[in-house]
Amino acid sequence: MNLLKTFVLPEEGIYILGNNILYAPALYSSLQMSEFFGSTAVAHKLEEFYHSPIFGFKKTHNLWIFDQNEDK
């Protein structure tokens, strides 16, 4: 079985969001997606995404959210 034939990469951009400690893995994931697959992936902090980048979001884009449960 060929893994590349079964793995489907998004053709449009990917927004990867992370909050607090999970911003670092989101940033690393975006860099790896760009390096290995040539995909356009951008990392944002979860709280910053809702101020400006959300207005450029299209239906064809993909949104990955790295979130954690926080007890306050």
HTML snippet that shows the backbone in 3Dmol.js (N, CA, C, O; Angstrom):
<script src="https://3Dmol.org/build/3Dmol-min.js"></script>
<div id="view" style="width:600px;height:400px;position:relative"></div>
<script>
const pdb = `
ATOM      1  N   MET A   1       0.847  -1.177   0.000  1.00  0.00           N
ATOM      2  CA  MET A   1       0.000   0.000   0.000  1.00  0.00           C
ATOM      3  C   MET A   1       0.893   1.241   0.000  1.00  0.00           C
ATOM      4  O   MET A   1       1.841   1.324   0.780  1.00  0.00           O
ATOM      5  N   ASN A   2       0.600   2.175  -0.847  1.00  0.00           N
ATOM      6  CA  ASN A   2       1.361   3.405  -0.937  1.00  0.00           C
ATOM      7  C   ASN A   2       0.719   4.467  -0.035  1.00  0.00           C
ATOM      8  O   ASN A   2      -0.420   4.878  -0.254  1.00  0.00           O
ATOM      9  N   LEU A   3       1.458   4.892   0.961  1.00  0.00           N
ATOM     10  CA  LEU A   3       0.918   5.847   1.932  1.00  0.00           C
ATOM     11  C   LEU A   3       0.593   7.188   1.295  1.00  0.00           C
ATOM     12  O   LEU A   3      -0.398   7.819   1.666  1.00  0.00           O
ATOM     13  N   LEU A   4       1.402   7.635   0.349  1.00  0.00           N
ATOM     14  CA  LEU A   4       1.158   8.933  -0.280  1.00  0.00           C
ATOM     15  C   LEU A   4      -0.132   8.955  -1.094  1.00  0.00           C
ATOM     16  O   LEU A   4      -0.748  10.010  -1.242  1.00  0.00           O
ATOM     17  N   LYS A   5      -0.542   7.818  -1.616  1.00  0.00           N
ATOM     18  CA  LYS A   5      -1.794   7.767  -2.372  1.00  0.00           C
ATOM     19  C   LYS A   5      -3.016   7.775  -1.458  1.00  0.00           C
ATOM     20  O   LYS A   5      -4.099   8.179  -1.881  1.00  0.00           O
ATOM     21  N   THR A   6      -2.856   7.339  -0.224  1.00  0.00           N
ATOM     22  CA  THR A   6      -3.989   7.296   0.695  1.00  0.00           C
ATOM     23  C   THR A   6      -4.091   8.554   1.549  1.00  0.00           C
ATOM     24  O   THR A   6      -5.149   8.823   2.118  1.00  0.00           O
ATOM     25  N   PHE A   7      -3.028   9.316   1.648  1.00  0.00           N
ATOM     26  CA  PHE A   7      -3.013  10.522   2.459  1.00  0.00           C
ATOM     27  C   PHE A   7      -3.386  11.715   1.585  1.00  0.00           C
ATOM     28  O   PHE A   7      -2.709  12.000   0.597  1.00  0.00           O
ATOM     29  N   VAL A   8      -4.437  12.395   1.939  1.00  0.00           N
ATOM     30  CA  VAL A   8      -4.918  13.529   1.147  1.00  0.00           C
ATOM     31  C   VAL A   8      -4.535  14.819   1.851  1.00  0.00           C
ATOM     32  O   VAL A   8      -4.936  15.052   2.991  1.00  0.00           O
ATOM     33  N   LEU A   9      -3.762  15.656   1.176  1.00  0.00           N
ATOM     34  CA  LEU A   9      -3.395  16.959   1.721  1.00  0.00           C
ATOM     35  C   LEU A   9      -4.363  18.009   1.214  1.00  0.00           C
ATOM     36  O   LEU A   9      -4.802  17.955   0.065  1.00  0.00           O
ATOM     37  N   PRO A  10      -4.691  18.950   2.059  1.00  0.00           N
ATOM     38  CA  PRO A  10      -5.574  20.028   1.607  1.00  0.00           C
ATOM     39  C   PRO A  10      -4.911  20.854   0.504  1.00  0.00           C
ATOM     40  O   PRO A  10      -3.716  21.144   0.564  1.00  0.00           O
ATOM     41  N   GLU A  11      -5.690  21.221  -0.485  1.00  0.00           N
ATOM     42  CA  GLU A  11      -5.155  22.022  -1.575  1.00  0.00           C
ATOM     43  C   GLU A  11      -5.088  23.494  -1.196  1.00  0.00           C
ATOM     44  O   GLU A  11      -4.227  24.221  -1.691  1.00  0.00           O
ATOM     45  N   GLU A  12      -5.962  23.929  -0.347  1.00  0.00           N
ATOM     46  CA  GLU A  12      -5.977  25.318   0.099  1.00  0.00           C
ATOM     47  C   GLU A  12      -5.175  25.448   1.383  1.00  0.00           C
ATOM     48  O   GLU A  12      -4.613  24.470   1.875  1.00  0.00           O
ATOM     49  N   GLY A  13      -5.127  26.640   1.915  1.00  0.00           N
ATOM     50  CA  GLY A  13      -4.338  26.911   3.104  1.00  0.00           C
ATOM     51  C   GLY A  13      -4.872  26.243   4.365  1.00  0.00           C
ATOM     52  O   GLY A  13      -6.051  25.905   4.470  1.00  0.00           O
ATOM     53  N   ILE A  14      -3.973  26.068   5.305  1.00  0.00           N
ATOM     54  CA  ILE A  14      -4.312  25.472   6.589  1.00  0.00           C
ATOM     55  C   ILE A  14      -3.993  26.498   7.668  1.00  0.00           C
ATOM     56  O   ILE A  14      -2.899  27.062   7.694  1.00  0.00           O
ATOM     57  N   TYR A  15      -4.935  26.734   8.543  1.00  0.00           N
ATOM     58  CA  TYR A  15      -4.705  27.556   9.719  1.00  0.00           C
ATOM     59  C   TYR A  15      -4.609  26.617  10.908  1.00  0.00           C
ATOM     60  O   TYR A  15      -5.537  25.855  11.178  1.00  0.00           O
ATOM     61  N   ILE A  16      -3.494  26.667  11.616  1.00  0.00           N
ATOM     62  CA  ILE A  16      -3.297  25.833  12.793  1.00  0.00           C
ATOM     63  C   ILE A  16      -3.287  26.750  14.012  1.00  0.00           C
ATOM     64  O   ILE A  16      -2.441  27.637  14.127  1.00  0.00           O
ATOM     65  N   LEU A  17      -4.231  26.527  14.915  1.00  0.00           N
ATOM     66  CA  LEU A  17      -4.377  27.378  16.084  1.00  0.00           C
ATOM     67  C   LEU A  17      -3.949  26.626  17.332  1.00  0.00           C
ATOM     68  O   LEU A  17      -4.203  25.429  17.471  1.00  0.00           O
ATOM     69  N   GLY A  18      -3.302  27.334  18.229  1.00  0.00           N
ATOM     70  CA  GLY A  18      -2.903  26.745  19.501  1.00  0.00           C
ATOM     71  C   GLY A  18      -2.942  27.788  20.592  1.00  0.00           C
ATOM     72  O   GLY A  18      -2.649  28.959  20.354  1.00  0.00           O
ATOM     73  N   ASN A  19      -3.301  27.369  21.778  1.00  0.00           N
ATOM     74  CA  ASN A  19      -3.311  28.317  22.890  1.00  0.00           C
ATOM     75  C   ASN A  19      -2.310  27.874  23.948  1.00  0.00           C
ATOM     76  O   ASN A  19      -2.030  26.686  24.111  1.00  0.00           O
ATOM     77  N   ASN A  20      -1.789  28.843  24.647  1.00  0.00           N
ATOM     78  CA  ASN A  20      -0.831  28.627  25.738  1.00  0.00           C
ATOM     79  C   ASN A  20       0.330  27.745  25.294  1.00  0.00           C
ATOM     80  O   ASN A  20       1.059  28.097  24.367  1.00  0.00           O
ATOM     81  N   ILE A  21       0.503  26.609  25.947  1.00  0.00           N
ATOM     82  CA  ILE A  21       1.632  25.721  25.682  1.00  0.00           C
ATOM     83  C   ILE A  21       1.497  25.021  24.327  1.00  0.00           C
ATOM     84  O   ILE A  21       2.492  24.555  23.773  1.00  0.00           O
ATOM     85  N   LEU A  22       0.294  24.945  23.796  1.00  0.00           N
ATOM     86  CA  LEU A  22       0.081  24.249  22.528  1.00  0.00           C
ATOM     87  C   LEU A  22       0.349  25.123  21.299  1.00  0.00           C
ATOM     88  O   LEU A  22       0.219  24.659  20.166  1.00  0.00           O
ATOM     89  N   TYR A  23       0.722  26.380  21.521  1.00  0.00           N
ATOM     90  CA  TYR A  23       1.098  27.222  20.383  1.00  0.00           C
ATOM     91  C   TYR A  23       2.413  26.728  19.771  1.00  0.00           C
ATOM     92  O   TYR A  23       2.578  26.770  18.551  1.00  0.00           O
ATOM     93  N   ALA A  24       3.335  26.270  20.591  1.00  0.00           N
ATOM     94  CA  ALA A  24       4.618  25.770  20.080  1.00  0.00           C
ATOM     95  C   ALA A  24       4.433  24.577  19.138  1.00  0.00           C
ATOM     96  O   ALA A  24       5.019  24.575  18.055  1.00  0.00           O
ATOM     97  N   PRO A  25       3.633  23.549  19.510  1.00  0.00           N
ATOM     98  CA  PRO A  25       3.397  22.459  18.545  1.00  0.00           C
ATOM     99  C   PRO A  25       2.643  22.913  17.292  1.00  0.00           C
ATOM    100  O   PRO A  25       2.858  22.367  16.210  1.00  0.00           O
ATOM    101  N   ALA A  26       1.764  23.906  17.431  1.00  0.00           N
ATOM    102  CA  ALA A  26       1.052  24.420  16.260  1.00  0.00           C
ATOM    103  C   ALA A  26       2.028  25.099  15.301  1.00  0.00           C
ATOM    104  O   ALA A  26       1.948  24.914  14.086  1.00  0.00           O
ATOM    105  N   LEU A  27       2.944  25.880  15.853  1.00  0.00           N
ATOM    106  CA  LEU A  27       3.949  26.547  15.031  1.00  0.00           C
ATOM    107  C   LEU A  27       4.866  25.531  14.361  1.00  0.00           C
ATOM    108  O   LEU A  27       5.159  25.648  13.171  1.00  0.00           O
ATOM    109  N   TYR A  28       5.316  24.545  15.112  1.00  0.00           N
ATOM    110  CA  TYR A  28       6.182  23.501  14.565  1.00  0.00           C
ATOM    111  C   TYR A  28       5.452  22.710  13.473  1.00  0.00           C
ATOM    112  O   TYR A  28       6.041  22.383  12.442  1.00  0.00           O
ATOM    113  N   SER A  29       4.181  22.408  13.697  1.00  0.00           N
ATOM    114  CA  SER A  29       3.396  21.668  12.700  1.00  0.00           C
ATOM    115  C   SER A  29       3.257  22.451  11.406  1.00  0.00           C
ATOM    116  O   SER A  29       3.339  21.880  10.319  1.00  0.00           O
ATOM    117  N   SER A  30       3.045  23.764  11.521  1.00  0.00           N
ATOM    118  CA  SER A  30       2.914  24.573  10.309  1.00  0.00           C
ATOM    119  C   SER A  30       4.217  24.598   9.523  1.00  0.00           C
ATOM    120  O   SER A  30       4.204  24.549   8.293  1.00  0.00           O
ATOM    121  N   LEU A  31       5.340  24.673  10.227  1.00  0.00           N
ATOM    122  CA  LEU A  31       6.632  24.663   9.545  1.00  0.00           C
ATOM    123  C   LEU A  31       6.894  23.319   8.871  1.00  0.00           C
ATOM    124  O   LEU A  31       7.424  23.275   7.761  1.00  0.00           O
ATOM    125  N   GLN A  32       6.530  22.234   9.530  1.00  0.00           N
ATOM    126  CA  GLN A  32       6.742  20.906   8.953  1.00  0.00           C
ATOM    127  C   GLN A  32       5.833  20.669   7.750  1.00  0.00           C
ATOM    128  O   GLN A  32       6.253  20.062   6.765  1.00  0.00           O
ATOM    129  N   MET A  33       4.587  21.146   7.826  1.00  0.00           N
ATOM    130  CA  MET A  33       3.678  20.996   6.680  1.00  0.00           C
ATOM    131  C   MET A  33       4.238  21.724   5.460  1.00  0.00           C
ATOM    132  O   MET A  33       4.169  21.221   4.339  1.00  0.00           O
ATOM    133  N   SER A  34       4.788  22.906   5.690  1.00  0.00           N
ATOM    134  CA  SER A  34       5.371  23.672   4.586  1.00  0.00           C
ATOM    135  C   SER A  34       6.619  22.998   4.041  1.00  0.00           C
ATOM    136  O   SER A  34       6.829  22.957   2.828  1.00  0.00           O
ATOM    137  N   GLU A  35       7.442  22.473   4.932  1.00  0.00           N
ATOM    138  CA  GLU A  35       8.704  21.869   4.517  1.00  0.00           C
ATOM    139  C   GLU A  35       8.509  20.546   3.790  1.00  0.00           C
ATOM    140  O   GLU A  35       9.068  20.345   2.712  1.00  0.00           O
ATOM    141  N   PHE A  36       7.727  19.647   4.363  1.00  0.00           N
ATOM    142  CA  PHE A  36       7.614  18.300   3.804  1.00  0.00           C
ATOM    143  C   PHE A  36       6.605  18.199   2.672  1.00  0.00           C
ATOM    144  O   PHE A  36       6.842  17.494   1.691  1.00  0.00           O
ATOM    145  N   PHE A  37       5.485  18.893   2.795  1.00  0.00           N
ATOM    146  CA  PHE A  37       4.411  18.709   1.824  1.00  0.00           C
ATOM    147  C   PHE A  37       4.213  19.900   0.896  1.00  0.00           C
ATOM    148  O   PHE A  37       3.470  19.803  -0.081  1.00  0.00           O
ATOM    149  N   GLY A  38       4.863  21.018   1.185  1.00  0.00           N
ATOM    150  CA  GLY A  38       4.699  22.201   0.352  1.00  0.00           C
ATOM    151  C   GLY A  38       3.346  22.860   0.507  1.00  0.00           C
ATOM    152  O   GLY A  38       2.954  23.672  -0.331  1.00  0.00           O
ATOM    153  N   SER A  39       2.631  22.524   1.560  1.00  0.00           N
ATOM    154  CA  SER A  39       1.317  23.121   1.817  1.00  0.00           C
ATOM    155  C   SER A  39       1.487  24.478   2.480  1.00  0.00           C
ATOM    156  O   SER A  39       2.472  24.723   3.177  1.00  0.00           O
ATOM    157  N   THR A  40       0.530  25.344   2.258  1.00  0.00           N
ATOM    158  CA  THR A  40       0.537  26.630   2.932  1.00  0.00           C
ATOM    159  C   THR A  40      -0.126  26.452   4.289  1.00  0.00           C
ATOM    160  O   THR A  40      -1.340  26.273   4.380  1.00  0.00           O
ATOM    161  N   ALA A  41       0.673  26.501   5.331  1.00  0.00           N
ATOM    162  CA  ALA A  41       0.159  26.342   6.691  1.00  0.00           C
ATOM    163  C   ALA A  41       0.651  27.508   7.544  1.00  0.00           C
ATOM    164  O   ALA A  41       1.833  27.851   7.529  1.00  0.00           O
ATOM    165  N   VAL A  42      -0.267  28.100   8.278  1.00  0.00           N
ATOM    166  CA  VAL A  42       0.049  29.261   9.102  1.00  0.00           C
ATOM    167  C   VAL A  42      -0.413  28.990  10.520  1.00  0.00           C
ATOM    168  O   VAL A  42      -1.543  28.555  10.741  1.00  0.00           O
ATOM    169  N   ALA A  43       0.461  29.247  11.478  1.00  0.00           N
ATOM    170  CA  ALA A  43       0.102  29.066  12.886  1.00  0.00           C
ATOM    171  C   ALA A  43      -0.291  30.406  13.493  1.00  0.00           C
ATOM    172  O   ALA A  43       0.322  31.436  13.214  1.00  0.00           O
ATOM    173  N   HIS A  44      -1.318  30.372  14.324  1.00  0.00           N
ATOM    174  CA  HIS A  44      -1.772  31.553  15.046  1.00  0.00           C
ATOM    175  C   HIS A  44      -2.083  31.156  16.471  1.00  0.00           C
ATOM    176  O   HIS A  44      -2.433  30.009  16.749  1.00  0.00           O
ATOM    177  N   LYS A  45      -1.953  32.108  17.368  1.00  0.00           N
ATOM    178  CA  LYS A  45      -2.464  31.879  18.716  1.00  0.00           C
ATOM    179  C   LYS A  45      -3.972  31.926  18.650  1.00  0.00           C
ATOM    180  O   LYS A  45      -4.552  32.726  17.917  1.00  0.00           O
ATOM    181  N   LEU A  46      -4.597  31.068  19.417  1.00  0.00           N
ATOM    182  CA  LEU A  46      -6.046  30.930  19.360  1.00  0.00           C
ATOM    183  C   LEU A  46      -6.753  32.254  19.621  1.00  0.00           C
ATOM    184  O   LEU A  46      -7.697  32.607  18.913  1.00  0.00           O
ATOM    185  N   GLU A  47      -6.301  32.987  20.634  1.00  0.00           N
ATOM    186  CA  GLU A  47      -6.974  34.237  20.985  1.00  0.00           C
ATOM    187  C   GLU A  47      -6.717  35.342  19.958  1.00  0.00           C
ATOM    188  O   GLU A  47      -7.527  36.261  19.843  1.00  0.00           O
ATOM    189  N   GLU A  48      -5.620  35.277  19.216  1.00  0.00           N
ATOM    190  CA  GLU A  48      -5.321  36.294  18.211  1.00  0.00           C
ATOM    191  C   GLU A  48      -6.039  36.037  16.887  1.00  0.00           C
ATOM    192  O   GLU A  48      -6.280  36.968  16.118  1.00  0.00           O
ATOM    193  N   PHE A  49      -6.374  34.791  16.625  1.00  0.00           N
ATOM    194  CA  PHE A  49      -7.002  34.432  15.351  1.00  0.00           C
ATOM    195  C   PHE A  49      -8.346  35.131  15.172  1.00  0.00           C
ATOM    196  O   PHE A  49      -8.723  35.475  14.051  1.00  0.00           O
ATOM    197  N   TYR A  50      -9.063  35.339  16.261  1.00  0.00           N
ATOM    198  CA  TYR A  50     -10.407  35.907  16.178  1.00  0.00           C
ATOM    199  C   TYR A  50     -10.413  37.423  16.064  1.00  0.00           C
ATOM    200  O   TYR A  50     -11.489  38.020  16.033  1.00  0.00           O
ATOM    201  N   HIS A  51      -9.266  38.061  16.002  1.00  0.00           N
ATOM    202  CA  HIS A  51      -9.214  39.506  15.837  1.00  0.00           C
ATOM    203  C   HIS A  51      -9.074  39.912  14.380  1.00  0.00           C
ATOM    204  O   HIS A  51      -9.745  40.848  13.943  1.00  0.00           O
ATOM    205  N   SER A  52      -8.222  39.236  13.613  1.00  0.00           N
ATOM    206  CA  SER A  52      -8.002  39.665  12.233  1.00  0.00           C
ATOM    207  C   SER A  52      -8.001  38.511  11.229  1.00  0.00           C
ATOM    208  O   SER A  52      -8.751  38.579  10.255  1.00  0.00           O
ATOM    209  N   PRO A  53      -7.202  37.458  11.409  1.00  0.00           N
ATOM    210  CA  PRO A  53      -7.098  36.425  10.364  1.00  0.00           C
ATOM    211  C   PRO A  53      -8.417  35.720  10.042  1.00  0.00           C
ATOM    212  O   PRO A  53      -8.574  35.178   8.948  1.00  0.00           O
ATOM    213  N   ILE A  54      -9.350  35.721  10.970  1.00  0.00           N
ATOM    214  CA  ILE A  54     -10.618  35.024  10.726  1.00  0.00           C
ATOM    215  C   ILE A  54     -11.392  35.641   9.563  1.00  0.00           C
ATOM    216  O   ILE A  54     -12.183  34.961   8.909  1.00  0.00           O
ATOM    217  N   PHE A  55     -11.162  36.930   9.306  1.00  0.00           N
ATOM    218  CA  PHE A  55     -11.896  37.593   8.238  1.00  0.00           C
ATOM    219  C   PHE A  55     -11.380  37.210   6.858  1.00  0.00           C
ATOM    220  O   PHE A  55     -12.057  37.473   5.864  1.00  0.00           O
ATOM    221  N   GLY A  56     -10.210  36.602   6.766  1.00  0.00           N
ATOM    222  CA  GLY A  56      -9.689  36.111   5.500  1.00  0.00           C
ATOM    223  C   GLY A  56      -9.942  34.628   5.301  1.00  0.00           C
ATOM    224  O   GLY A  56      -9.518  34.053   4.298  1.00  0.00           O
ATOM    225  N   PHE A  57     -10.628  34.005   6.247  1.00  0.00           N
ATOM    226  CA  PHE A  57     -10.895  32.566   6.202  1.00  0.00           C
ATOM    227  C   PHE A  57     -11.978  32.272   5.169  1.00  0.00           C
ATOM    228  O   PHE A  57     -13.010  32.942   5.137  1.00  0.00           O
ATOM    229  N   LYS A  58     -11.737  31.256   4.315  1.00  0.00           N
ATOM    230  CA  LYS A  58     -12.686  30.860   3.274  1.00  0.00           C
ATOM    231  C   LYS A  58     -13.184  29.449   3.558  1.00  0.00           C
ATOM    232  O   LYS A  58     -12.602  28.730   4.370  1.00  0.00           O
ATOM    233  N   LYS A  59     -14.249  29.062   2.897  1.00  0.00           N
ATOM    234  CA  LYS A  59     -14.806  27.723   3.076  1.00  0.00           C
ATOM    235  C   LYS A  59     -13.828  26.634   2.632  1.00  0.00           C
ATOM    236  O   LYS A  59     -13.893  25.505   3.118  1.00  0.00           O
ATOM    237  N   THR A  60     -12.933  26.968   1.720  1.00  0.00           N
ATOM    238  CA  THR A  60     -11.990  25.980   1.204  1.00  0.00           C
ATOM    239  C   THR A  60     -10.774  25.807   2.100  1.00  0.00           C
ATOM    240  O   THR A  60     -10.014  24.855   1.916  1.00  0.00           O
ATOM    241  N   HIS A  61     -10.567  26.692   3.059  1.00  0.00           N
ATOM    242  CA  HIS A  61      -9.447  26.574   3.994  1.00  0.00           C
ATOM    243  C   HIS A  61      -9.743  25.516   5.052  1.00  0.00           C
ATOM    244  O   HIS A  61     -10.897  25.160   5.291  1.00  0.00           O
ATOM    245  N   ASN A  62      -8.704  25.035   5.664  1.00  0.00           N
ATOM    246  CA  ASN A  62      -8.827  24.060   6.743  1.00  0.00           C
ATOM    247  C   ASN A  62      -8.393  24.708   8.042  1.00  0.00           C
ATOM    248  O   ASN A  62      -7.481  25.534   8.060  1.00  0.00           O
ATOM    249  N   LEU A  63      -9.044  24.333   9.118  1.00  0.00           N
ATOM    250  CA  LEU A  63      -8.748  24.896  10.424  1.00  0.00           C
ATOM    251  C   LEU A  63      -8.473  23.755  11.397  1.00  0.00           C
ATOM    252  O   LEU A  63      -9.337  22.918  11.658  1.00  0.00           O
ATOM    253  N   TRP A  64      -7.261  23.741  11.925  1.00  0.00           N
ATOM    254  CA  TRP A  64      -6.879  22.759  12.947  1.00  0.00           C
ATOM    255  C   TRP A  64      -6.730  23.507  14.254  1.00  0.00           C
ATOM    256  O   TRP A  64      -6.053  24.534  14.303  1.00  0.00           O
ATOM    257  N   ILE A  65      -7.343  23.015  15.306  1.00  0.00           N
ATOM    258  CA  ILE A  65      -7.287  23.684  16.601  1.00  0.00           C
ATOM    259  C   ILE A  65      -6.644  22.750  17.617  1.00  0.00           C
ATOM    260  O   ILE A  65      -7.141  21.655  17.880  1.00  0.00           O
ATOM    261  N   PHE A  66      -5.527  23.205  18.184  1.00  0.00           N
ATOM    262  CA  PHE A  66      -4.899  22.504  19.297  1.00  0.00           C
ATOM    263  C   PHE A  66      -5.353  23.230  20.554  1.00  0.00           C
ATOM    264  O   PHE A  66      -4.969  24.377  20.783  1.00  0.00           O
ATOM    265  N   ASP A  67      -6.158  22.578  21.359  1.00  0.00           N
ATOM    266  CA  ASP A  67      -6.728  23.223  22.533  1.00  0.00           C
ATOM    267  C   ASP A  67      -6.582  22.287  23.721  1.00  0.00           C
ATOM    268  O   ASP A  67      -6.394  21.080  23.567  1.00  0.00           O
ATOM    269  N   GLN A  68      -6.672  22.855  24.872  1.00  0.00           N
ATOM    270  CA  GLN A  68      -6.589  22.056  26.089  1.00  0.00           C
ATOM    271  C   GLN A  68      -7.685  22.506  27.032  1.00  0.00           C
ATOM    272  O   GLN A  68      -8.130  23.653  26.986  1.00  0.00           O
ATOM    273  N   ASN A  69      -8.113  21.600  27.882  1.00  0.00           N
ATOM    274  CA  ASN A  69      -9.116  21.942  28.893  1.00  0.00           C
ATOM    275  C   ASN A  69      -8.413  22.660  30.017  1.00  0.00           C
ATOM    276  O   ASN A  69      -7.415  22.180  30.555  1.00  0.00           O
ATOM    277  N   GLU A  70      -8.939  23.809  30.366  1.00  0.00           N
ATOM    278  CA  GLU A  70      -8.346  24.592  31.434  1.00  0.00           C
ATOM    279  C   GLU A  70      -9.371  24.752  32.551  1.00  0.00           C
ATOM    280  O   GLU A  70     -10.468  25.266  32.334  1.00  0.00           O
ATOM    281  N   ASP A  71      -9.007  24.315  33.724  1.00  0.00           N
ATOM    282  CA  ASP A  71      -9.862  24.512  34.883  1.00  0.00           C
ATOM    283  C   ASP A  71      -9.466  25.807  35.568  1.00  0.00           C
ATOM    284  O   ASP A  71      -8.301  26.005  35.913  1.00  0.00           O
ATOM    285  N   LYS A  72     -10.423  26.672  35.760  1.00  0.00           N
ATOM    286  CA  LYS A  72     -10.137  27.956  36.407  1.00  0.00           C
ATOM    287  C   LYS A  72     -10.726  27.973  37.791  1.00  0.00           C
ATOM    288  O   LYS A  72     -10.596  28.968  38.505  1.00  0.00           O
TER     289      LYS A  72
END
`;
const viewer = $3Dmol.createViewer("view");
viewer.addModel(pdb, "pdb");
viewer.setStyle({}, {cartoon: {color: "spectrum"}});
viewer.zoomTo();
viewer.render();
</script>
